[in-house]
Amino acid sequence: MLATQRRHRILQELQASGTVRVADLASVFGVSEMTVRRDIDTLDAEGQLLRVHGGATRTGTFSAIEPEFVSKSAQETEAKRAIAAEALSLLRPDMILLISGGTTTYEFARLLPRGLGLTVATNSIMVAKALVPGAPGPGAHGGIRTLVLGGQRTPSEALVGPVTMHAMENLHADLCFMGVHGIDPEAGITSPNLLEAEVNAAMIAASGALVVLADASKYGVVGLAGIAPLSSIGTLITDSGITTRGSGNAAADVLTQAVGDLRIATVPARAEQAALPASAAQPHSHLPAGRTPQVTAHKGHDA
């Protein structure tokens, strides 16, 4: 098992039980306790857990630590791909899109069809890389006009600051596809980075409608800086894990009332994914043309 996979599993166990023990994890993973301690030290340094004697515990729900792109990309991978695939249903020919930084928006960018005459403006280095001619995706020979907003690079591979804000001036887009650090009924959508929150707010203001792509683990997380209230979200696409979150598993009901359109993409069963041998894994596979994961319809969405 790769280090990123172990760390993802550690975070999953923390999410489920609140604490983990080094000895137990070493037994489950079939590695030494020293290896597990190194994984926990790495996650502690990223602010994703709190290292304690003999194991680790969850941090508080408030977060001011901005995790790196590579670290985030190893988390909730299947959910992000299902969400990204469902987001394709919102596209129309000749649209102008603003796409923010984030690992889920990166998955979305990788799937963008090249034959719709799309124009994309982004402050994400990774999204821009996914859109270069010849990048993996439907129709691998370009076809998407891409505008990269300049600025200061963040740990999440986004570009922020005065240069980015200046580049945003006079831009207008049909849709803004946004990844977020946290989504909360009271705090709205948030970021751990003040400058990135500023850029994201400008993207919303420059767009006809906001589409937030956020897996269920983001629910209840509150970052340092607010971006916008939930009422500003035209469409929120999340995964089926949202149906078990919140007090009394009420997160889906809360979001249904708070946003314009809630869409829930079904993620393949974890047991089925775990049964695949490592050699059979396809981290960059794509759905056949015209296929998207099954989704549950909420509030104005025809399944």
ABEGO torsion letter per residue (X at the ends): XBAAAAAAAAAAAAAAAGBBBAAAAAAAAGBBAAAAAAAAAAAAAAGABBBBBGEBBBBBABBABBBBAAAAAABGAAAAAAAAAAAAAABBBGBBBBBBBEAAAAAAAAABBAAAGBBBBBABAAAAAAABBGBBEBGAAEGBBBBBBBEBBBAAGBBBEAAAAAAABGBBBABBBBBBABBBAAAEBBBABAAAAAAAAAAAAABABBBBBBBAAABGBBBABBABBAAABABBBBBAAAAABEBGGAAAAAAAAABABBBBBBBBBAAAAAABBAAABBAABBBBBGBBBBBBBBGGBBX
